[in-house]
Amino acid sequence: MNNQQRLKDKIERQLKRIQKAEHDRPNLLSQTVYIGTLGLVMVLPIIGGVYLGRWLDDMVQGYSTRWTLSLLFTGLVIGIFNVYFLIKEK
């Protein structure tokens, strides 16, 4: 009787694990949202850096792209770190 109870408990645990694994399996919609989020956290700092740099360059007399390029690369680095930390968190 004791062996039967242990076998039953083991089967129930395995069944719960299988059901949890099926429930937690990512579907197409969740993967699409995740990829979209990765894209946004990469692109938004770059665009923000370019707009801020362009605005700062327009405030300086003459033709200058110093701020635009500097903040473009800064935004790129920040975007890469954002993607890395987002992937690491998941």
Secondary structure as UniProt FT lines:
FT   HELIX           2..24
FT   HELIX           28..59
FT   HELIX           66..89
//
